[in-house]
Amino acid sequence: MYYLALLAGEKNATEWGPDSPEFAVAMGRHQAFWDGAGSALVGGGALYPSAEAATIRNADGRALITDGPFAETAEVIGGFYVLEGSDLDEVLEHARRIPEASEGSVELWPMFEWMAVTDQKGCWLALLREPVGAAVSPGTPQWDEGMAEHEQFGRVAGSAVRGGGALYPPDSATTIRVRDGELLLTDGPFAETAEVANGLYVLAADDRESAIALAAKIPVSPKGCIELRQIVADAE
């Protein structure tokens, strides 16, 4: 089974660009995780600073674009991984070694499906968010309706969709923190999040404007949003 790990730090923490020495040090801390995860690590990447993000909302059938990250969360996503394992316990053994688990937190989501990314150079992460109460379960009519809309988006976007996947509802998520060597698990996503992740796309685009135009076509509920972040190539 596949799991999405969202890597979070404090919202007021310093974020470094990929050309900075601080970023290189941060990537070095991930090397031990990469080595230990081995074939269980099947995707992911670091993200450019959240100040360069865009948030897209549905405003009466029109895309409302605002600069900056998703606002209603106390923790900023700095990167993501996709892990594969037979069950949650197996994946937790890897996820607990992600540096953010000790320095911030890791939000771990079981994935209903995952389309692996073969090349994410020039790609963007489009993280879909919905209010907690709006999440639906696989196999329901609402789920099937939503999947049909995403299939239509896939036909429109074509080869610009480099990867992606859907997530199970928020009651299946686990938040991971490691403090003084002790693994601390909390059921559900980040406690202070008003809207939760429910899927993601990895999109290829030549520039920020093109990425926003493409992401604005992704189906999202009237109260949902899309957080668009550029992926640092070759960071995973």
N, C-alpha and C positions, 0 to 999 in steps of 0.2 A: 504494500500500500504506500502511496505517496503522501508526504506531509510538507506543508509550506511553513517555513520558519521565518517570521518577520523579526528583524533585529532592531531593538529600540534602545535609545539613550534618553536622558532627560531633555526636555524641550529647550532649556536654556544652555545646554552643553555646546561647546565649540564644535563646529563642523568644518572639516578641512577638505579642500579641493584635492583632486587626484595628483596634482603636481607638487604638493607640499610635502616636506619631510615628515610631518606628523601623520599624513595619510600612509606613507611608506611604513612607518613604525606600526600603525594600526593593522596594516595588511600582514606585517611580519607576525603579529600576535595570532593571526588566523592560520598560519602555516601548520602549526601543530594539530589544529582541528582538521584541516584538509588531509594531512597525512593519516590521521587516525580514522577519519570517516571512510576513506577509500571509495569503493564502488557504491557505498550508500549515499554519497553526495552526487546527485544527478543534475543539479542546476543551481543557478543563483548568481549574485553579483552585488558589488557595492553600488551605492547610488550617489550621484552628485548632491551637493548641499541642498537642503530643503528650500533655501531662499530662491533657488532657481526652478522650483516646482510650479505646477499649475493645477488648480482645482476646477473641475468642470461639473456643473450642476444643470439639472433640467428645470428651466424656468418657463412654465406654460408652453412646452413644446419647443422652446429655443434653448440653445446651449449658452449658459452663463459662465464665462471664464473669469477666474480671479487668479492673480499671481500669488505664489506662496503655497505652502502645504495645507493639507486638511487641518482645519483650525481647532476642531473640538476634541483634541487629544492632548494629554499632558506629556506624551512621549513621542519623539520623532523617529521615524523609520530611517535607518541608515544603510540598510542592505537586506537581502533576503537569500535564503537557501531553499532548495527542494531536496528532501531526503526520502529515501526508499527503505522500507523495512517491513518485516512480517507483521509487526504489531507496534502499539504505542511504546511499550517498554523497551523494545529494541531501538527505536528511534530516539527515545529519551537518553539512552546511554551515549549517543552521539551529540544530541542537542545540548546537553548539560556542559559540554566542552567548548561550545561557542563562546568566545570572549565576552560578548554582550550579556550572557547569562550571569556573569560575575560582576559586570560593570553597569548593567542596566537590567534588561529583561528580554526574553525571547517568547514570542507568541507563536504557538505551534498549532497548526490547523490540519486535520485530515482532509485530503483532496478527493473529490468525487472522480476527477480525471486529471491527467496532466499530459499536455502535448509538449514533448521535449524540445528545447531550443538547440539548434545545430550551429547557429552563428548569431551572436548578439552584438556584433560590432555595429555602431550607429543605431542602437536600439533604445527603447524607452519602456519602462514599467508603467502600465496602467493598472492601478490597484482599485478595484471596484469596492465601494462601501455602501452599506444600507443601514437604516435604523435597526436596532436589535429586534424589534417586534415585526419587522418586515421580512425577516429571513424565512425561507421555505425549505422543506425537506425534499430530497430526491424521490421521484416516483409519484409526487402529487400533481394534480392538474396545473397548479400554479408553476411548479417547476418545469413541467413539459412546455408550458406556454413561453416561459422565459428562455428555455433552451432553443425553441424555434426562432425567437428573436435574435439570439446570438448566432445561430446558424446563418441567418440572413446577413448579419454583420460580417461573418466570415466570408460569405460570397462577395460582398461589396469590397472588403479590404484585400482579399486575395492573398498574394505572397507577402504582403506587408505584415501579416500575422506570422510571427516567428515562433510563437509558443503561447501557452496559457493553460488555464484550468479553472474548474469550479471548486468551491469549498463547501463542506458540510456546515450545518447551522452552528451558531455560536456556542450552544451547550456542549459541543464536541471539542471545543478548543481547550488548550492548556497553556497557562502562562508559567514560564520557567524562570526562576531566579536561583543563583547559587551564592550563598553568603557564608564565609568562613568554612568553605568546603562542604557545607550542608545543602542538599538539593531541596528547594522549596517549590512546591507545585500549587497552583491555584486553578480551580476549574473556571473555564471561560476565558475570554480575551482580557486585554488591559482593563482594569477596573474603572478608569476614568474616561473611557471611550464612549461617546454617545452613539456613534455609528461604527459598525464593525465590517471587517473585510468579508466579502462573499465570492470573490473571484479575482483573476488577474489575466492580463494579456501582456506579452512581450511584442512590441511593435517596432518595425523598422521605419525610420523617417530620416530625411536629409537634414532637417533642422527642427528647432522647437516649434515654429509656426506650423510646419507640416504635421508634426506629431500631435499638436493640439487639434488640428482640423480632423485628423483621423480618429483620435480618441473621442471626439465629440459625437461621433457616429455610433459609439458603443451604447447599447440599450441600458438605461438606468431608470430606476423608479423615480417618481416625482420628488421624493425626499432623499434619494440617494445621491452619490457623487462619485467622481473618478479623480483619484490623485495621480497625477502624471509626473514621473521622475525619470531623468536620464540615467541609464546604466553605464557604469564605468567599464569599458571593454577590458577583457582579460584580467579582471580583478578576482575571479573565482578560481 
